[in-house]
Amino acid sequence: MKNVLLFLALILLFTSGIQAQCTIPNSSFETWKTDSIPTFTDTMVINHPEGWTPALSLLFGMFSGLKPGVMEISSGAQHGSKAVQLFADSTGEYTDGGDILTQFACSSDPASLEGYFKLEGISATDTAIIMIAAIDYSTGNPDTIGMGISYFTQEKTAWTSFSVPVTYKKSGADSVLIYILFFTETTGSAKAFSIDNLSFQTSSLTDNAQTISEVLLYPNPNQGVLYTQASPNTDIRIYNALGSLVYAGTQFDQTSSHQIGFLPSGIYYVHFSNNELIKAEKLIISK
């Protein structure tokens, strides 16, 4: 079932409409709207953040009559007065999770999606993900030129920061899509994936083309000592696949070494920044 959900989610990434703005719509989920959606048996009333659309959970709900697991948090938000919660419960009123997506025009190439989350009641069979796609429509056909995805697997009952780095094959995106999903295959106690205060760390890959060509990291795959080449005073930050910061250092010379033997094997993302982020590289640690 998870594979089906992710496959359908990827289809949605390339079929959603574009909003005419260059910032994340309703990024702190302060405004909400109510819509009446016809189903195969009745009419379903749903509440969702303005500028964001329930997708798979709404589709399943139209067949089953169950409401998407999307809820407004009206107290205890990380920023402002509201947040969004994707949830599943055992009342039989809602689908087994929820999802929301948004797509909007943006001429910059976001380096990462930042925000805060809480994950409660999680189990091994649950899926909690945030995906971001940078898309180029200039040729008439959507070309996904940048992609980032993070899986969330650790329970967090307090607001915790996250970062989803975006890896690019080239510059020139004119649209960005964000998709957030929580789904469970188990019943029982309430489960919830809460999100708030989204923002971009942006970069201009075109403006920094010369700098990007000079940034290197090696060896990759890595076993514990990472060498980087960049301009002095460049900040080096390493994030794991969940978007958590696991290492921070500074490039003091043209070539610097970083002791990262404490990091377990896996996929990581290395951010090079000097006032603004100039490059994000994928790093594989294999021991």
N, C-alpha and C positions, 0 to 999 in steps of 0.2 A: 504493500500500500504506500509506503514512503516513496518508493521509486516512481509510482504513478503520480503522487502529489508533486514531486520535484519536476517531473517531466511536464506536467500541466502548468506548473509555475513558470518554467522556461518559455513555454508557448505564450503565456500572458505577458512576458517581458517584451515581446516584439509585436504585440497587437494592441497595446493600450494607447489612448489618445494623449496628446501633448498639451499641457497647459502653458499659456504664454506668460511665464515669469521665470526669473533666473535665480530664485532662492527656493529652498525647500518649503513647499506649501504647508502652512499650519504646523511648523516644526515642533512646537511644544504642545500641540493638540488642545489648544485653548478653545476652539470653536467646533461645535458639533451640529449635525443636522439629522433629521428624521425623514426617512423615505418609506413609501408603501410599495412593496414589490409583489407582483402577482406570482403565485406558485401554481402548480398543477391542480391543487385542490382548493386553494383559498388565497387570501392576501396576507402577506407577512410584513409587519412593521419593523424596520431595523434602524438602529442609531449608530452613526459612524462619524469619524472625524471629517470635517469639511476639507475637501481637496484630496482625500484618500478614499479608496474604494475596496470593500470586501470583495474577494475574487473567488477562489475555490470554495471557501466556506459558504458563500452566497449561492454558488452554483449547486452545491450539494443540498443546501437548504431549500432551493426551489423544487427539488425532487422529493425531499424527505419531509418538508414542512417544518424543519428545525431551524432556529435562528442561528446566524453566524455567532461564534464566540468572540464578539468584540464589545468591550464595555468601556464606558467613560469612568475614569477615576476622578472623583470630585473632591477628594481630600488626600493629603499626604503626597502630593506630586513633588517631583524633584525640582521643577522650575515652574513658576506661575501657580495657577490654581487647579490645573487639570493635567491628566496624562491618559494614555491609552493602555488597555489591558486586553490581551488575547488569552482566552481561557477555555477550559473544559471542565464540566462537572457531571454529576451522576443524576441530575434531575430529569433528564429526558426532554428538556426544553430546547437545548442548544446542540449544535454540532460538536464533534469531538475535537474542538480547537477553533482557531480563527486565523484570519490573515487580512492584511491591508496592503495596498500598493498605491503609488503615485508616480506620475511621469510629468516632466516639465522641461521647457527649453532652457539651455544653459550653455554658454559659449566657452566657459572655462573647463579645464580638465580636473575634476576633484581628485585629490590625492588620497583622501580617506573620508569615510563617514564616521562622525563622532557622535556620542550620545550617552545615555544612561539607561540601565535596565535592572529589573528584578526578575528572578526566576524561582518560582515556589512550587513545591510538590512534584518536582521533576523525578522521572524514573528512566531506566535505561532504554525503554521503548519509545520515548517521547522525542519529537523533533522540534527544535527551536532554532530558526535561522534568520539571518538578515543578509539580503543580497543587494548589490548595487551594480547597475550596468550603465556604462557610458556609450552612447550610440551616435553614429554619424549617419544622417539622412541626406547628405549632400548629393549622393549619386542617384537618389530616387529609391533605393532599396536600403532598408536598415542594416547597418554594419556595426556589430558590437565590437568596439575597439578597446574597451576597458571593462574589467570585471573584478568584483570582489565579493567574497562570501565568507561568513563566519558562522560556525555552529556553536551553540551555547549548551553546555552539558552539566555545569556545576550550579547547584542551588545557591541563590543569593537572595536573602530576605531584606537586605538594605540596598538602596540605590548604589549601583556600581558603574563606573565609566567603562565604555568600550570603544574600540576603533576598528573599523573594517577597511583595511588598505585596498586600494584599487591598482591592479596591474594593467599596463597599457601595451598594446602592440604598435600603436602610433598615436599621434596627437590629432586633435580636430573634432572632438565630440560637439554636437549641437543639442543633445538631449540626454537627460539622466533619468533613470528609473530606479526606484527603491521598492523592494518587496520584503515584507516581514511576515513570517509564518510561525505558528505554533500548532502542533498536532500531536495527539496521543492515541495510542492503540490500547490503552488500559483504562478501566473504569475505577471509581473509588473516590478518594478525597479530592477536593478542588485543586486544580493545577492552573498556574497563571504565568504568563510572560508579559511583563509590563515594560513600556518604552516611554522615554520622555527626553525633551531638550536636544533634538537632533541638530547637527551643524556639519558643515564641510570644512576640512582643511584643504585649501585649494592651491593649485600651482598652475603656472603657464608653461607647458612643456615646450612651446614654440619659443617663448622669450628666453628660456634657459637652455636652449639646444646646445650651446657651446659648453656650458657647465655640465650638462648631463653626459656628454661624450667623455668627460674627464673623470667621471665617478666610476670606480670599480670596486668589486669585492671578490675575494678569492681566499682559499679554494671553495668551490661550491659544486658538489656536496662538501660538507665540512664536518670535522671530527672534534673540534674543540678550540682551535685558535683561528680567528678570522682576521684577515688583513683587508684594509680598506685604503683606497686612494681617492682623495678629494682635497679641496682647498682647505687650508688651515682654518680652525674655528668652526668647522662644519659639525653640527650635532648629529650623532648616530643613535637611532632608537630602533630597537628590535621588538616586534610584536609577534605573539604566537597566533595560531589559526583561529583562536577565539577572540582575537582583537585586544588581548591584554598586553600591556607593556611589560617585558621581561628583562630588558637590558637598556641602559642609557649610557652613552659615553660621548667624548668630544675628539675630533680629529685635530691633534696639535701640530702634526707635521704632514707633509704630502702623503706619506705612507704611515699608517698606524696599525697596531695589532690589538685585538680584543680577545680576552680570555672568556670564552663562552662554553667551557667544558661542562659547566653545571646544568646546561640546558639539555633536556632529553631529546631523543631522536624525533624528528617531525618536520613540518613545514612552517617557516617563519617569514616575516616580511621586514626588511631593513629599510628604514626611512633616513635619507640624507637631507638635512635642512640647514639653511643659513639665512635666518630671518623668515624665509618662506620655504616650504618643502620643494625640493628640486628634483627628487627622484625617489621611487619606491622600488625595491628589488626583492624578488623571492629568493629565500635561502633555504636549502635543505640540509638538515643535520642528520647524519647517518653514522651511528657508532657500531 
